[in-house]
């Protein structure tokens, strides 16, 4: 997909009845169990349908609601009072604010990649099929903390304004976001290389390397214990999904982007399904090397290098 493609290649998966309410303009807050740093135009997918059904601007991620103030915002999230106990038990308290919702006249089928739960990465032909139905130019999403909470999408801000908000990552927020790691400034990540097997140091510069074992490939394991300093701030959680860390973006090349954290007991990326898909798409074999680069403060990029 060329840099001029207007339609976003990332989509948010939403269940019924919520996706229907969003498309009909009756729901502006999509309630989730954690905040997100993704901003900008995204596709909308109806869960378990295999269809892209619309597009919207993800413009903000708000502070969590509590039992006292939850229903005072029912006009925005459209969740009935009868569901309040379930909502609180499941932690669906973080409003993701959607704007400029546009249903597609004809929903577009897409291939749902293994491990994708919250966001999915769309293929070129899927993007093109959806783009033909949209009459106004749309911009790429922003991810990984490129814009702070509350910032407008890039479509609403000049390059100068974006640079003033996030001077270290402003260049990444304009135009297409590459799926390949970008060159890092000198000193941005240590050049010392550590390997999961600790057997040797591999000639990979400005990043870290993990030597894959057969078990890691079978189980979808990527252990970041030897590169804790690369993990985005707050990204290490507890041992299970009841104690999640602050989510960040794991970008797999190939394999797309996934929001995840790190399970603190074994220092494993928690999105194991996405890791397995990455290994499958890259044709990973025992002894191959996964390079890990910090693209920005909230994004880690994983690429496979042959042994």
KEKE-3310 file (N, C-alpha, C; in steps of 0.2 Angstrom, whole numbers, plus 5000, padded with zeros to 4 digits):
npx = (5004:5004:5011:5001:4989:4972:4964:4963:4974:4972:4960:4947:4940:4923:4910:4893:4879:4885:4893:4883:4875:4885:4887:4875:4875:4872:4881:4895:4906:4916:4918:4931:4943:4955:4966:4970:4983:4982:4978:4968:4962:4953:4948:4932:4926:4914:4913:4916:4911:4918:4919:4923:4914:4913:4921:4930:4935:4947:4948:4951:4956:4949:4949:4946:4929:4918:4908:4899:4898:4896:4883:4879:4884:4877:4872:4882:4889:4879:4876:4865:4858:4855:4866:4876:4883:4889:4897:4906:4912:4919:4928:4925:4928:4935:4933:4934:4935:4925:4923:4916:4910:4908:4898:4901:4894:4893:4898:4915:4923:4936:4952:4954:4967:4976:4977:4974:4964:4959:4963:4965:4976:4974:4974:4981:4972:4960:4959:4959:4947:4938:4942:4937:4924:4923:4922:4930:4946:4956:4966:4981:4982:4988:5000:5007:5010:5013:5006:5000:4987:4971:4975:4971:4968:4980:4975:4969:4979:4993:5010:5019:5013:5011:5025:5028:5021:5026:5041:5051:5046:5038:5040:5037:5023:5017:5011:5013:5015:5029:5031:5043:5058:5063:5078:5088:5092:5109:5114:5101:5096:5104:5119:5124:5121:5110:5106:5092:5096:5109:5120:5129:5134:5126:5129:5121:5116:5112:5101:5092:5094:5085:5088:5080:5072:5066:5055:5051:5046:5035:5027:5024:5032:5041:5054:5058:5067:5080:5081:5075:5075:5071:5058:5042:5038:5029:5025:5026:5017:5007:5006:4995:4980:4972:4980:4986:4999:5003:4998:5006:5013:5016:5025:5025:5035:5035:5017:5009:5002:5000:4991:4998:5005:5018:5020:5024:5030:5037:5042:5037:5030:5013:5004:5003:4997:4998:5012:5014:5008:5016:5029:5025:5021:5034:5041:5049:5063:5071:5085:5085:5085:5077:5075:5075:5069:5067:5056:5049:5044:5033:5032:5038:5048:5048:5058:5062:5078:5088:5097)
npy = (4994:5010:5026:5036:5031:5034:5028:5021:5008:5000:4993:4994:4981:4978:4973:4968:4974:4986:4991:4993:5003:5013:5015:5020:5033:5034:5031:5037:5035:5021:5009:5002:4991:4996:5010:5018:5023:5026:5036:5045:5041:5027:5010:5002:4987:4974:4963:4946:4945:4946:4957:4974:4988:5001:5018:5029:5043:5041:5050:5052:5046:5043:5047:5034:5029:5028:5019:5028:5039:5033:5031:5044:5047:5040:5045:5045:5033:5023:5012:5002:5005:4992:4984:4988:4982:4971:4978:4985:4974:4968:4978:4988:5003:5013:5026:5027:5039:5042:5050:5058:5047:5036:5025:5011:5010:4997:4984:4977:4962:4955:4947:4940:4940:4928:4930:4943:4954:4967:4977:4976:4973:4978:4971:4976:4974:4974:4987:4995:4991:4996:5010:5015:5018:5029:5046:5057:5062:5052:5051:5042:5032:5037:5031:5024:5034:5045:5057:5066:5062:5068:5075:5082:5073:5070:5076:5087:5096:5106:5102:5110:5112:5099:5096:5104:5098:5085:5084:5074:5064:5069:5068:5055:5056:5061:5057:5041:5027:5018:5000:4995:4995:5011:5021:5024:5038:5042:5034:5032:5020:5007:5000:4988:4970:4958:4941:4929:4916:4917:4913:4919:4934:4943:4951:4963:4980:4994:4989:4975:4957:4942:4925:4912:4898:4881:4878:4891:4896:4887:4890:4903:4912:4927:4933:4946:4948:4951:4964:4974:4988:4993:4991:5000:5013:5008:4996:4983:4971:4961:4943:4938:4942:4949:4959:4969:4978:4994:4997:4995:4997:4983:4980:4970:4963:4953:4954:4965:4977:4977:4980:4978:4971:4966:4951:4950:4939:4930:4938:4939:4944:4948:4946:4932:4925:4934:4934:4921:4921:4930:4923:4912:4919:4924:4913:4907:4898:4887:4894:4906:4924:4936:4953:4967:4983:5000:5010:5022:5030:5022:5011:4996:4987:4972:4961:4948:4939:4929:4914)
npz = (5000:4995:5000:4998:5001:5007:5016:5033:5038:5050:5061:5073:5083:5087:5097:5094:5104:5102:5091:5082:5088:5088:5074:5071:5077:5090:5100:5107:5115:5116:5127:5137:5145:5147:5145:5129:5118:5105:5092:5079:5063:5061:5055:5057:5064:5064:5077:5075:5063:5051:5044:5038:5043:5045:5048:5058:5069:5081:5095:5108:5124:5139:5157:5169:5173:5187:5199:5204:5195:5183:5176:5174:5162:5152:5140:5132:5132:5131:5138:5147:5164:5170:5167:5174:5185:5179:5170:5179:5185:5175:5172:5162:5160:5154:5144:5126:5115:5101:5085:5071:5064:5051:5042:5031:5015:5009:5018:5020:5017:5027:5032:5047:5057:5067:5084:5085:5094:5100:5090:5073:5059:5042:5026:5010:4999:5006:5012:5000:4995:5004:5004:4992:4995:5002:5002:5006:5010:5022:5036:5042:5056:5073:5084:5099:5108:5101:5100:5113:5126:5123:5112:5096:5080:5068:5056:5060:5064:5062:5055:5062:5074:5079:5081:5091:5102:5103:5102:5100:5093:5082:5068:5065:5066:5054:5039:5031:5043:5044:5043:5046:5056:5061:5059:5073:5083:5088:5103:5108:5110:5119:5112:5116:5115:5120:5122:5122:5124:5129:5123:5114:5107:5095:5078:5078:5076:5087:5094:5102:5103:5102:5103:5096:5103:5100:5108:5111:5099:5097:5107:5107:5113:5118:5127:5137:5147:5147:5142:5149:5150:5138:5138:5137:5149:5163:5157:5162:5169:5180:5185:5178:5168:5177:5182:5174:5165:5159:5143:5128:5111:5101:5087:5074:5061:5049:5053:5059:5070:5088:5104:5119:5135:5147:5154:5171:5178:5170:5161:5148:5132:5132:5122:5115:5105:5094:5093:5090:5077:5071:5071:5062:5050:5047:5045:5056:5063:5074:5082:5074:5075:5084:5082:5092:5093:5099:5093:5097:5112:5116:5108:5102:5090:5081:5072:5061:5060:5050:5055)
capx = (5000:5008:5010:4996:4982:4969:4960:4968:4975:4971:4953:4945:4935:4918:4904:4886:4875:4888:4895:4877:4874:4890:4886:4869:4876:4869:4886:4901:4911:4917:4920:4936:4946:4961:4966:4974:4987:4981:4974:4967:4957:4953:4942:4927:4925:4909:4916:4914:4907:4923:4917:4924:4908:4913:4927:4929:4941:4948:4951:4953:4955:4948:4950:4941:4923:4917:4901:4895:4897:4895:4877:4878:4887:4874:4870:4888:4891:4873:4876:4860:4859:4854:4872:4881:4886:4893:4902:4911:4916:4924:4932:4924:4927:4939:4930:4938:4930:4925:4920:4916:4908:4905:4897:4902:4888:4894:4903:4920:4926:4943:4955:4956:4973:4977:4979:4971:4958:4957:4965:4967:4979:4970:4978:4980:4966:4954:4960:4957:4940:4935:4943:4933:4917:4924:4922:4934:4953:4956:4973:4983:4982:4994:5001:5014:5012:5016:5002:4997:4980:4967:4977:4967:4971:4985:4971:4967:4984:4999:5016:5022:5009:5013:5032:5028:5018:5030:5047:5056:5043:5034:5041:5033:5016:5015:5011:5013:5019:5032:5031:5050:5061:5067:5085:5088:5098:5114:5113:5094:5095:5111:5121:5125:5116:5109:5102:5089:5100:5115:5126:5134:5132:5125:5131:5115:5117:5107:5095:5094:5092:5083:5089:5074:5072:5060:5049:5048:5042:5029:5022:5023:5035:5046:5056:5061:5070:5087:5081:5070:5076:5068:5050:5039:5036:5023:5023:5027:5011:5008:5006:4989:4976:4969:4985:4989:5003:5001:4998:5011:5012:5021:5024:5028:5036:5027:5012:5005:5002:4995:4992:5000:5010:5023:5019:5030:5033:5042:5044:5035:5025:5007:5000:5006:4994:5001:5019:5014:5007:5023:5033:5022:5022:5041:5044:5054:5066:5076:5091:5084:5086:5072:5078:5070:5070:5062:5054:5048:5043:5028:5032:5043:5047:5051:5059:5066:5084:5090:5103)
capy = (5000:5016:5031:5040:5028:5038:5024:5018:5000:4998:4994:4992:4976:4980:4968:4970:4979:4992:4993:4995:5010:5018:5017:5024:5039:5034:5030:5040:5032:5014:5007:4997:4989:4999:5016:5017:5029:5027:5042:5046:5038:5019:5006:4999:4980:4971:4957:4939:4945:4946:4963:4981:4991:5009:5021:5034:5046:5039:5056:5053:5041:5047:5044:5029:5031:5024:5017:5034:5044:5030:5032:5051:5048:5035:5047:5045:5026:5020:5006:5003:5004:4985:4981:4992:4977:4967:4983:4986:4968:4967:4984:4992:5009:5018:5029:5028:5043:5041:5055:5058:5040:5035:5018:5010:5008:4990:4981:4974:4957:4955:4941:4941:4937:4925:4933:4950:4955:4973:4980:4971:4976:4976:4970:4981:4974:4976:4994:4998:4990:5001:5017:5017:5020:5035:5052:5062:5059:5051:5050:5037:5032:5039:5026:5023:5040:5051:5063:5065:5061:5074:5079:5081:5069:5074:5079:5094:5100:5107:5099:5114:5111:5092:5096:5107:5094:5079:5085:5069:5059:5072:5066:5049:5057:5063:5053:5034:5024:5012:4994:4993:4999:5017:5022:5027:5043:5039:5034:5032:5013:5004:4995:4981:4965:4952:4935:4925:4910:4919:4909:4923:4941:4943:4957:4968:4986:4999:4986:4969:4951:4936:4919:4908:4891:4877:4879:4898:4896:4883:4892:4910:4916:4932:4934:4952:4949:4954:4970:4978:4995:4995:4991:5006:5014:5005:4991:4976:4969:4955:4936:4936:4947:4954:4963:4971:4984:5000:4994:4999:4994:4979:4980:4964:4964:4954:4953:4970:4980:4974:4983:4972:4973:4961:4947:4951:4933:4927:4944:4937:4948:4944:4944:4926:4923:4938:4932:4915:4923:4933:4917:4908:4923:4925:4907:4907:4892:4887:4897:4912:4929:4942:4959:4971:4990:5005:5015:5028:5029:5018:5006:4991:4984:4965:4959:4941:4939:4922:4913)
capz = (5000:4995:5005:4997:5002:5012:5021:5038:5038:5056:5063:5080:5083:5092:5097:5095:5100:5103:5085:5078:5091:5085:5067:5070:5080:5097:5105:5105:5119:5117:5134:5137:5151:5148:5140:5123:5116:5098:5090:5072:5059:5061:5053:5062:5062:5068:5079:5073:5056:5046:5040:5040:5042:5045:5049:5063:5072:5088:5096:5115:5129:5145:5164:5170:5176:5193:5199:5206:5189:5176:5172:5172:5155:5148:5134:5128:5131:5129:5142:5152:5171:5171:5165:5178:5189:5174:5168:5184:5187:5170:5171:5156:5163:5151:5137:5120:5112:5094:5082:5063:5062:5044:5040:5024:5011:5008:5022:5016:5020:5029:5035:5054:5059:5073:5090:5085:5098:5100:5084:5067:5053:5036:5020:5005:4995:5010:5012:4994:4994:5009:5002:4986:4997:5006:4998:5009:5012:5029:5038:5045:5064:5077:5089:5103:5112:5096:5102:5120:5127:5122:5106:5090:5075:5063:5051:5062:5067:5057:5057:5067:5081:5082:5083:5098:5107:5104:5097:5099:5088:5078:5062:5064:5066:5048:5033:5033:5048:5041:5047:5047:5061:5059:5062:5080:5085:5092:5110:5110:5113:5119:5106:5118:5113:5124:5119:5127:5126:5132:5121:5111:5105:5087:5075:5076:5080:5089:5096:5105:5099:5106:5100:5097:5104:5097:5113:5111:5093:5098:5112:5105:5118:5117:5133:5137:5153:5146:5139:5153:5149:5132:5139:5139:5156:5166:5153:5165:5173:5185:5182:5174:5165:5182:5184:5168:5165:5155:5137:5123:5104:5098:5080:5071:5054:5047:5058:5061:5077:5093:5110:5124:5140:5148:5160:5175:5181:5166:5157:5141:5129:5134:5116:5113:5099:5089:5093:5086:5070:5068:5069:5057:5044:5046:5044:5061:5064:5080:5081:5071:5079:5083:5083:5095:5092:5102:5088:5101:5119:5117:5102:5101:5084:5082:5066:5061:5056:5049:5059)
cpx = (5004:5006:5004:4989:4979:4966:4965:4968:4975:4963:4952:4939:4930:4912:4897:4883:4879:4890:4889:4875:4879:4889:4880:4869:4873:4874:4892:4907:4911:4921:4925:4939:4953:4961:4970:4977:4986:4976:4973:4962:4958:4947:4938:4925:4920:4912:4912:4911:4912:4922:4920:4917:4908:4920:4925:4936:4941:4952:4953:4952:4955:4949:4945:4935:4922:4910:4896:4893:4896:4889:4875:4880:4883:4872:4876:4890:4886:4873:4870:4862:4859:4861:4878:4886:4891:4899:4908:4915:4921:4929:4931:4923:4931:4935:4935:4933:4931:4921:4920:4915:4905:4904:4899:4896:4888:4900:4909:4923:4934:4945:4957:4962:4973:4980:4977:4965:4955:4957:4967:4971:4976:4975:4976:4974:4960:4954:4957:4950:4936:4936:4939:4926:4917:4926:4927:4941:4953:4964:4975:4982:4988:4994:5007:5015:5014:5012:5000:4990:4977:4969:4972:4971:4975:4981:4970:4973:4990:5005:5020:5019:5011:5020:5032:5025:5023:5036:5051:5052:5038:5034:5038:5026:5013:5016:5011:5018:5022:5031:5038:5053:5064:5073:5084:5093:5103:5113:5105:5092:5102:5113:5123:5120:5116:5105:5098:5092:5107:5121:5131:5130:5132:5126:5125:5116:5111:5100:5097:5091:5090:5084:5083:5075:5066:5054:5046:5044:5035:5024:5021:5026:5041:5048:5060:5065:5077:5087:5075:5070:5072:5060:5047:5037:5029:5021:5023:5021:5013:5008:5000:4985:4972:4974:4989:4994:5000:5003:5003:5010:5018:5020:5028:5029:5039:5023:5008:5006:4998:4997:4994:5004:5014:5021:5025:5033:5039:5045:5043:5030:5018:5003:5003:5003:4997:5008:5019:5013:5013:5028:5031:5023:5029:5044:5050:5056:5070:5082:5091:5084:5080:5075:5073:5072:5065:5061:5053:5046:5038:5027:5039:5042:5051:5052:5063:5072:5086:5096:5109)
cpy = (5006:5022:5036:5037:5031:5034:5021:5011:4997:4998:4991:4987:4978:4975:4972:4970:4986:4995:4996:5002:5015:5020:5021:5031:5040:5032:5033:5038:5024:5012:5001:4996:4992:5005:5014:5024:5030:5032:5042:5042:5030:5016:5003:4992:4977:4964:4950:4939:4944:4952:4970:4985:4998:5011:5027:5037:5044:5045:5057:5047:5044:5043:5039:5032:5026:5023:5023:5038:5040:5031:5039:5052:5043:5038:5047:5037:5021:5013:5007:5002:4996:4982:4984:4987:4973:4972:4984:4980:4966:4973:4988:4999:5015:5020:5030:5033:5043:5047:5054:5051:5040:5028:5017:5007:5000:4987:4977:4968:4958:4949:4943:4937:4934:4929:4941:4950:4962:4977:4975:4976:4973:4975:4975:4980:4976:4984:4997:4997:4995:5008:5019:5019:5026:5041:5057:5059:5058:5049:5044:5037:5034:5034:5027:5030:5046:5057:5061:5064:5068:5077:5077:5076:5073:5078:5086:5098:5100:5103:5103:5113:5104:5092:5099:5103:5088:5080:5079:5064:5062:5070:5059:5050:5059:5058:5045:5032:5018:5006:4991:4998:5005:5018:5026:5032:5039:5040:5033:5025:5010:5000:4988:4976:4960:4947:4931:4918:4911:4916:4913:4930:4941:4950:4961:4974:4990:4995:4980:4963:4946:4930:4914:4901:4887:4878:4886:4899:4892:4886:4900:4914:4921:4934:4941:4954:4952:4961:4974:4985:4997:4995:4998:5007:5011:4999:4984:4976:4963:4948:4935:4943:4951:4959:4966:4977:4989:4997:4999:4995:4990:4978:4975:4965:4957:4952:4958:4972:4977:4978:4977:4975:4966:4958:4947:4945:4930:4932:4942:4943:4944:4942:4938:4924:4927:4936:4925:4916:4926:4928:4913:4912:4924:4919:4905:4899:4893:4890:4904:4918:4934:4948:4964:4979:4995:5010:5022:5026:5024:5012:5002:4987:4977:4963:4952:4942:4931:4921:4912)
cpz = (5000:5000:5004:4998:5008:5017:5026:5037:5045:5058:5070:5079:5089:5091:5096:5102:5099:5096:5081:5081:5088:5078:5066:5074:5087:5102:5103:5109:5119:5123:5134:5144:5152:5144:5134:5121:5108:5096:5082:5069:5059:5058:5059:5060:5067:5070:5077:5066:5050:5041:5043:5038:5043:5046:5054:5065:5079:5091:5104:5119:5136:5152:5165:5174:5182:5194:5201:5199:5183:5173:5171:5165:5150:5141:5129:5126:5129:5133:5147:5159:5173:5170:5170:5182:5185:5172:5173:5186:5181:5168:5165:5158:5159:5144:5132:5116:5104:5091:5074:5061:5055:5042:5033:5021:5010:5012:5018:5020:5022:5032:5042:5056:5066:5078:5090:5089:5098:5093:5079:5062:5047:5030:5015:5001:4999:5011:5006:4993:4998:5006:4997:4989:5001:5002:5000:5011:5020:5030:5042:5053:5067:5082:5093:5106:5107:5098:5109:5121:5126:5115:5100:5085:5071:5058:5053:5065:5061:5060:5062:5074:5084:5084:5090:5103:5108:5100:5096:5094:5083:5071:5060:5064:5059:5043:5035:5038:5045:5046:5049:5052:5058:5062:5068:5080:5089:5100:5112:5113:5114:5114:5109:5117:5118:5121:5124:5129:5129:5129:5117:5109:5097:5085:5073:5080:5082:5091:5100:5102:5104:5101:5101:5098:5101:5102:5112:5105:5094:5102:5112:5111:5116:5124:5133:5143:5152:5143:5142:5151:5143:5133:5141:5146:5158:5162:5156:5170:5178:5181:5177:5172:5170:5184:5178:5169:5160:5148:5132:5116:5103:5091:5077:5064:5052:5053:5060:5068:5082:5100:5115:5130:5141:5154:5165:5178:5177:5160:5149:5139:5130:5128:5112:5106:5093:5088:5088:5078:5067:5066:5063:5050:5042:5044:5049:5062:5071:5078:5077:5077:5078:5086:5087:5095:5096:5097:5091:5108:5121:5112:5102:5094:5084:5074:5066:5057:5056:5053:5054)
residu = (UNK:UNK:UNK:UNK:UNK:UNK:UNK:UNK:UNK:UNK:UNK:UNK:UNK:UNK:UNK:UNK:UNK:UNK:UNK:UNK:UNK:UNK:UNK:UNK:UNK:UNK:UNK:UNK:UNK:UNK:UNK:UNK:UNK:UNK:UNK:UNK:UNK:UNK:UNK:UNK:UNK:UNK:UNK:UNK:UNK:UNK:UNK:UNK:UNK:UNK:UNK:UNK:UNK:UNK:UNK:UNK:UNK:UNK:UNK:UNK:UNK:UNK:UNK:UNK:UNK:UNK:UNK:UNK:UNK:UNK:UNK:UNK:UNK:UNK:UNK:UNK:UNK:UNK:UNK:UNK:UNK:UNK:UNK:UNK:UNK:UNK:UNK:UNK:UNK:UNK:UNK:UNK:UNK:UNK:UNK:UNK:UNK:UNK:UNK:UNK:UNK:UNK:UNK:UNK:UNK:UNK:UNK:UNK:UNK:UNK:UNK:UNK:UNK:UNK:UNK:UNK:UNK:UNK:UNK:UNK:UNK:UNK:UNK:UNK:UNK:UNK:UNK:UNK:UNK:UNK:UNK:UNK:UNK:UNK:UNK:UNK:UNK:UNK:UNK:UNK:UNK:UNK:UNK:UNK:UNK:UNK:UNK:UNK:UNK:UNK:UNK:UNK:UNK:UNK:UNK:UNK:UNK:UNK:UNK:UNK:UNK:UNK:UNK:UNK:UNK:UNK:UNK:UNK:UNK:UNK:UNK:UNK:UNK:UNK:UNK:UNK:UNK:UNK:UNK:UNK:UNK:UNK:UNK:UNK:UNK:UNK:UNK:UNK:UNK:UNK:UNK:UNK:UNK:UNK:UNK:UNK:UNK:UNK:UNK:UNK:UNK:UNK:UNK:UNK:UNK:UNK:UNK:UNK:UNK:UNK:UNK:UNK:UNK:UNK:UNK:UNK:UNK:UNK:UNK:UNK:UNK:UNK:UNK:UNK:UNK:UNK:UNK:UNK:UNK:UNK:UNK:UNK:UNK:UNK:UNK:UNK:UNK:UNK:UNK:UNK:UNK:UNK:UNK:UNK:UNK:UNK:UNK:UNK:UNK:UNK:UNK:UNK:UNK:UNK:UNK:UNK:UNK:UNK:UNK:UNK:UNK:UNK:UNK:UNK:UNK:UNK:UNK:UNK:UNK:UNK:UNK:UNK:UNK:UNK:UNK:UNK:UNK:UNK:UNK:UNK:UNK:UNK:UNK:UNK:UNK:UNK:UNK:UNK:UNK:UNK:UNK:UNK:UNK:UNK:UNK:UNK:UNK:UNK:UNK:UNK:UNK:UNK:UNK:UNK:UNK:UNK:UNK)
# end
